[in-house]
Structures are given as C-alpha cells and as structure tokens.
Amino acid sequence: MYTRLKKNNDFKKLFTRGKKCFSPALIVLYMPSDTVRLGVCVSKKHGKSVQRNRIKRLLREAFRKVCGGLTKPCSVILIPKQAEEYTFAGFERSLRSALKREGLLA
C-alpha cells in the first residue's frame, strides 16, 4: 500500500532532487524514502477537470497494482504525457517498464 503526497514542500523536493525516468505515456520522478508515497501532476493541457480527474484515477490505480512489486520504498510523482486517449492498460504498461528500467521493480 502507499500514501499520497499532498504537501507542496514534498512536491518541490521531488521536482528539484528527484531522478527522472521516461516512458511512452509517463514521466516518473522518484526519490528514495522511508515509505512508498505517490503524487500525481496533471496539467490543464490535458483537458477540463473531468478529464484530468479521470487521468488521476487511472494513474493511482495503475500505481496501486504495480507498487506491490517495488524493491525499495520511494516517493514517486507521475506526470502523464499528452495523448489522444488515456487507458489504464497503457499507464500500467508504461509505469512497469519505467520502474523496471530504473531497477525499482522486481
């Protein structure tokens, strides 16, 4: 299970000191921490609030399925890239490939 990043200072720390990895649908910022934490950033380029909230729900669910296989606890921010269509399977596949490449996923 994971907790959510909510404080602005936590987001700023990850944006300045965190490592980045890229996948076709996502940009993943991560940094080692004591617990698994997740933050989601979806800009207004992705549409109105209904579309942005749907993207956030899809990203949180994809991370929930993947986070059980993390090798070490870390704080993660997920930033979706702009696309025609956003799907749960696409986000999950991109997240798995990015985390495996970085050695965070078993």
Contact map, one row per residue, 1 for C-alpha under 8 A:
1110000000000000000000000000000000010000000000000000000000000001001100000000000000000000000000000000000000
1111000000000000000000000000000000111100000000000000000000000001001000000000000000000000000000000000000000
1111100000000000000000000000000000111100000000000000000000000000000000000000000000000000000000000000000000
0111110000000000000000000000000000001110000000000000000000000000000000000000000000000000000000000000000000
0011111001100000000000000000000000001110000000000000000000000000000000000000000000000000000000000000000000
0001111101100000000000000000000000000010000000000000000000000000000000000000000000000000000000000000000000
0000111111100000000000000000000000000000000000000000000000000000000000000000000000000000000000000000000000
0000011111110000000000000000000000000000000000000000000000000000000000000000000000000000000000000000000000
0000001111111000000000000000000000000000000000000000000000000000000000000000000000000000000000000000000000
0000111111111100000000000000000000000000000000000000000000000000000000000000000000000000000000000000000000
0000111111111110000000000000000000000010000000000000000000000000000000000000100000000000000000000000000000
0000000111111111000000000000000000000000000000000000000000000000000000000000000000000000000000000000000000
0000000011111111110000000000000000000000000000000000000000000000000000000000000000000000000000000000000000
0000000001111111110000000000111000000000000000000000000000000000000000000011100000000000000000000000000000
0000000000111111110000000000100000000000000000000000000000000000000000000000000000000000000000000000000000
0000000000011111110000000000000000000000000000000000000000000000000000000000000000000000000000000000000000
0000000000001111111000000000001000000000000000000000000000000000000000000000000000000000000000000000000000
0000000000001111111100000000111000000000000000000000000000000000000000000000000000000000000000000000000000
0000000000000000111110000000111000000000000000000000000000000000000000000000000000000000000000000000000000
0000000000000000011111000011110000000000000000000000000000000000000000000000000000000000000000000000000000
0000000000000000001111100011100000000000000000000000000000000000000000000000000000000000000000000100010000
0000000000000000000111110111000000000000000000000000000000000000000000000000000000000000000000000100000000
0000000000000000000011111110000000000000000000000000000000000000000000000000000000000000000001101100000000
0000000000000000000001111100000000000000000000000000000000000000000000000000000010000000000001000000000000
0000000000000000000000111110000000000000000000000000000000000000000000000000000111100000011001000000000000
0000000000000000000001111111000000000000000000000000000000000000000000000000011110000000001001100000000000
0000000000000000000111101111100000000000000000000000000000000000000000000000011110000000000000000000000000
0000000000000000000111000111110000000000000000000000000000000000000000000001111000000000000000100100000000
0000000000000110011110000011111000000000000000000000000000000000000000000001110000000000000000000000000000
0000000000000100011100000001111100000000000000000000000000000000000000000111100000000000000000000000000000
0000000000000100111000000000111110000000000000000000000000000000000000000111000000000000000000000000000000
0000000000000000000000000000011111000000000000000000000000000000000000011110000000000000000000000000000000
0000000000000000000000000000001111110000000000000000000000000000000000001110000000000000000000000000000000
0000000000000000000000000000000111110000000000000000000000000000000000001100000000000000000000000000000000
0110000000000000000000000000000011111000000000000000000000000000000000001110000000000000000000000000000000
1110000000000000000000000000000011111100000000000000000000000000001000001111000000000000000000000000000000
0111100000000000000000000000000000111110000000000000000000000000000000000111000000000000000000000000000000
0111100000000000000000000000000000011111000000000000000000010000000000000011110000000000000000000000000000
0001110000100000000000000000000000001111100000000000000000000000000000000011110000000000000000000000000000
0000000000000000000000000000000000000111110000000000000100110000000000000000111000000000000000000000000000
0000000000000000000000000000000000000011111000000000000100000000000000000000111100000000000000000000000000
0000000000000000000000000000000000000001111101000001001100000000000000000000001100000000000000000000000000
0000000000000000000000000000000000000000111111000001000000000000000000000000000000000000000000000000000000
0000000000000000000000000000000000000000011111110001000000000000000000000000000000000000000000000000000000
0000000000000000000000000000000000000000001111100000000000000000000000000000000001000000000000000000000000
0000000000000000000000000000000000000000011111110011000000000000000000000000000001000000000000000000000000
0000000000000000000000000000000000000000000111111111000000000000000000000000000000000000000000000000000000
0000000000000000000000000000000000000000000101111111000000000000000000000000000000000000000000000000000000
0000000000000000000000000000000000000000000000111111100000000000000000000000000000000000000000000000000000
0000000000000000000000000000000000000000000000111111110000000000000000000000000000000000000000000000000000
0000000000000000000000000000000000000000000001111111111000000000000000000000000000000000000000000000000000
0000000000000000000000000000000000000000011101111111111100000000000000000000000000000000000000000000000000
0000000000000000000000000000000000000000000000001111111110000000000000000000000000000000000000000000000000
0000000000000000000000000000000000000000000000000111111111000000000000000000000000000000000000000000000000
0000000000000000000000000000000000000000010000000011111111100000000000000000000000000100000000000000000000
0000000000000000000000000000000000000001110000000001111111110000000000000000000000000000000000000000000000
0000000000000000000000000000000000000000000000000000111111111000000000000000000000000000000000000000000000
0000000000000000000000000000000000000000000000000000011111111100000000000000000000000011001000000000000000
0000000000000000000000000000000000000001000000000000001111111110000000000000010000000001001100000000000000
0000000000000000000000000000000000000101000000000000000111111111000000000000000000000000000000000000000000
0000000000000000000000000000000000000000000000000000000011111111100000000000000000000001000000000000000000
0000000000000000000000000000000000000000000000000000000001111111110000000000000000000001101100100000000000
0000000000000000000000000000000000000000000000000000000000111111111000000000000000000000000100100000000000
1100000000000000000000000000000000000000000000000000000000011111111100000000000000000000000000000000000000
0000000000000000000000000000000000000000000000000000000000001111111100000000000000000000000100000000000000
0000000000000000000000000000000000000000000000000000000000000111111111000000000000000000000100110000000000
1100000000000000000000000000000000010000000000000000000000000011111111000000000000000000000000000000000000
1000000000000000000000000000000000000000000000000000000000000001111111000000000000000000000000000000000000
0000000000000000000000000000000000000000000000000000000000000000011111100000000000000000000000000000000011
0000000000000000000000000000000000000000000000000000000000000000011111111000000000000000000000000000000111
0000000000000000000000000000000000000000000000000000000000000000000011111000000000000000000000000000001111
0000000000000000000000000000000100000000000000000000000000000000000001111100000000000000000000000000000100
0000000000000000000000000000000111110000000000000000000000000000000001111110000000000000000000000000000000
0000000000000000000000000000011111111000000000000000000000000000000000011111000000000000000000000000000000
0000000000000100000000000000011110111110000000000000000000000000000000001111100000000000000000000000000000
0000000000000100000000000001111000011110000000000000000000000000000000000111110000000000000000000000000000
0000000000100100000000000001110000000111100000000000000000000000000000000011111000000000000000000000000000
0000000000000000000000000111100000000111100000000000000000100000000000000001111100000000000000000000000000
0000000000000000000000000111000000000001110000000000000000000000000000000000111110000000000000000000000000
0000000000000000000000001110000000000000110000000000000000000000000000000000011111000000000000000000000000
0000000000000000000000011110000000000000000000000000000000000000000000000000001111100000000000000000000000
0000000000000000000000001000000000000000000011000000000000000000000000000000000111110000000000000000000000
0000000000000000000000001000000000000000000000000000000000000000000000000000000011111100000000000000000000
0000000000000000000000000000000000000000000000000000000000000000000000000000000001111100000000000000000000
0000000000000000000000000000000000000000000000000000000000000000000000000000000000111110000000000000000000
0000000000000000000000000000000000000000000000000000001000000000000000000000000000111111011000000000000000
0000000000000000000000000000000000000000000000000000000001000000000000000000000000001111111000000000000000
0000000000000000000000000000000000000000000000000000000001101100000000000000000000000111111100000000000000
0000000000000000000000000000000000000000000000000000000000000100000000000000000000000011111110000000000000
0000000000000000000000001000000000000000000000000000000000000000000000000000000000000111111111000000000000
0000000000000000000000001100000000000000000000000000000001100100000000000000000000000111111111100000000000
0000000000000000000000000000000000000000000000000000000000100110110000000000000000000001111111110000000000
0000000000000000000000000000000000000000000000000000000000000000000000000000000000000000111111111000000000
0000000000000000000000111100000000000000000000000000000000000000000000000000000000000000011111111100000000
0000000000000000000000100101000000000000000000000000000000000110010000000000000000000000001111111110000000
0000000000000000000000000000000000000000000000000000000000000000010000000000000000000000000111111111000010
0000000000000000000000100000000000000000000000000000000000000000000000000000000000000000000011111111100000
0000000000000000000011100001000000000000000000000000000000000000000000000000000000000000000001111111110000
0000000000000000000000000000000000000000000000000000000000000000000000000000000000000000000000111111111110
0000000000000000000000000000000000000000000000000000000000000000000000000000000000000000000000011111111111
0000000000000000000000000000000000000000000000000000000000000000000000000000000000000000000000001111111100
0000000000000000000010000000000000000000000000000000000000000000000000000000000000000000000000000111111110
0000000000000000000000000000000000000000000000000000000000000000000000100000000000000000000000000011111111
0000000000000000000000000000000000000000000000000000000000000000000001110000000000000000000000000011111111
0000000000000000000000000000000000000000000000000000000000000000000011100000000000000000000000010011011111
0000000000000000000000000000000000000000000000000000000000000000000011100000000000000000000000000001001111
